[in-house]
């Protein structure tokens, strides 16, 4: 397993909207001041052809690799839990996303709470946090904002776009909204649509936050935050991210804490104590309004409408005409994005003759495998990123990047 590397990484900030160039959200609202927090790894080559854009998952951030113990303006939210990059085992010299060869970019989503403009940001019109007044954010908004970041960096076309979980949904959006700006699309443990099961699970998380008495419709800044609601939302999601056997194994070392007492119920099992610990830890580093924004864009994910076409066939035909090549990963123990979802994506890609390699990872760790087990992904990622693209039934042997 790759060990963490403690190379300091600096967060940078790109202004993607100004009074002269406002950003228009899909919901119709325009804002004149928007910023994206991002970080980069490696060096951009002379013709700017070696860039890879990485989309993070629900509770991730722009900090994908290396070590960063401070992000300006975040204060206590930037806890020790996030100082090491969330994909550090995959990004670095000689790793799957090899920084000796590629220039890696990762940005905090628009609407986020890790430095990008979002509900906790100050509204220049009022001098107070936006709160619920921050516009609804769709996946198309996130993708369009990051295309503006690429403009800021002088990158016309990406070597690849890579995303896992919700990030994988965004790779589909990017490939079909900006087909001429990417060559290779990598979707890990993701899918083609929001399933009914996912819709129910994510909606439960929305209800958990909305029903916390301290949520106050999103107007909680400066007062007590909706910690119970956000912790419950995290616990609901956590059991889909981590395989139940793994939860049981991890909980064996978790002692029932004396303070784990609810209003009436007394926590009596280490699994319960483990889940409470996960929820309590999460609320220290995340914002409830941002969590709702990301849940909302997941629930309303509609790449067909975003691309202005009529069907999945028409949507993926955009990818075919652009000459894209896809690498799709499934995890056989995934309870969040079931393997059938990636199989459907690959089937639809094949119908429109988009070259696609489909790899199933055998893991006991569930959805979180893509964070924890680089050895299961690196050979395939490295080969596809370095060696070429699929041509018919064969793979080119020439390097794509000098």
Residue, then its C-alpha position, 0 to 999 in steps of 0.5 A: x500500500x502506498x504510504x502518505x507523502x508529507x509534501x506541503x500543498x497550498x490551496x489556491x483561489x480562482x475568481x470565476x465570477x466578477x461584476x463584469x462577468x457574473x456566473x449564471x446558475x442553472x436555476x437562473x440566479x446570477x452572482x457577481x462574486x464567486x471563488x473556487x478553492x483548488x490545488x494542483x500537483x505536478x507540472x503543466x507541460x509546454x503544450x498544456x496537454x497533460x492535465x487531469x481534472x479530479x472531482x471529489x466525492x460528497x464530503x471531500x474537498x479540493x485537497x486531494x494529495x499531499x499535506x495541508x494543515x491550514x486553509x485560509x478562512x476555514x478556522x476550526x473546520x479544517x480539522x486534523x482529519x483532512x490535513x492529509x489529501x483524501x486521495x494521497x494514496x493515488x496522487x504523487x510520483x509513481x502513483x496511479x495519477x503520476x505527478x512526474x507525468x501529469x498535472x493534477x487539478x482538484x477543486x472544491x465544489x461550488x457551494x462547498x465549505x472548504x474555500x469555494x463560494x457557498x452558503x457559509x460565504x459572506x454575501x457582499x450585499x448583506x455582509x452576512x453569510x448567504x445561508x439558504x439564500x445561496x443559489x441552488x447548485x446543480x452538477x451542471x453548475x459545478x462542471x461549468x464553474x470548473x471549466x472556468x477554472x481550466x480557462x483560468x489555468x490556460x488549459x483548453x483540453x484535458x488529458x482525462x477527467x476522473x471522479x469517484x462516487x458523486x465525482x463520477x456523475x460529474x465526469x459524465x456531465x463534463x464529458x457531455x457538456x464540454x466534449x471537446x475539452x477532454x479525451x479520457x473519462x474515468x468513472x469509479x464506483x458511480x453510475x448513469x442516474x440517481x436510482x430509487x434506492x439512492x434517492x430514498x437514502x439521500x432524502x433521509x439525510x435531507x430530512x435529518x438536517x431539516x428537522x434539527x431544531x437548530x437548523x432554522x431553515x439554514x439561518x444558523x450561522x453565529x448560533x448553535x449549528x444543527x449538529x444532531x441533524x448533520x451527524x445523523x445524516x452522516x451516519x445514514x450515509x456512512x452505512x452505505x459507504x462502508x461494507x457492513x462487515x467492515x463496520x463490524x470489524x472497525x467497531x470491535x475496537x470502539x469502546x462504548x463511551x460513558x457519555x453516549x447517552x441519548x434523551x432516553x436511550x443508553x448506547x449499549x453496543x460498540x457498533x452504535x458507539x462507532x457510528x456516533x463517533x463518526x457523526x460527531x467527528x464529521x460535524x466538526x469539519x463540515x457545514x450542514x447547508x453545504x451538505x444539503x446543497x450536495x444532496x440536492x444536486x445528487x437528487x436532481x442529477x439529470x445529465x440528459x436535461x443539462x446537455x439539452x438532449x432527449x435520451x441517454x442514447x443522445x447523451x452518450x452519442x455526444x461522447x462518441x462523436x467527441x472520440x472519448x474513451x472510458x474507463x469504468x470501475x465497479x466494486x463488487x461489495x458496493x452498497x452506495x453505487x451498486x455494480x449493476x449501475x456501472x454495468x448499465x453505464x457500460x452497456x449504454x456506452x457500448x450501444x453508441x460504440x464508445x470504447x469502454x474498459x470495465x473493471x470490477x474490483x473485488x474488495x471487502x471494504x465496500x464503496x470506500x475501497x476507492x479511497x483505501x486500496x490503491x493496489x486494486x486500481x493503480x495498475x489499470x489507471x496507470x496503464x490507461x492514463x499512460x499507455x493510450x486509448x482503446x482502438x477497436x479491440x486493441x490498446x495503443x502501445x504508444x505513450x499519450x504524454x511525452 
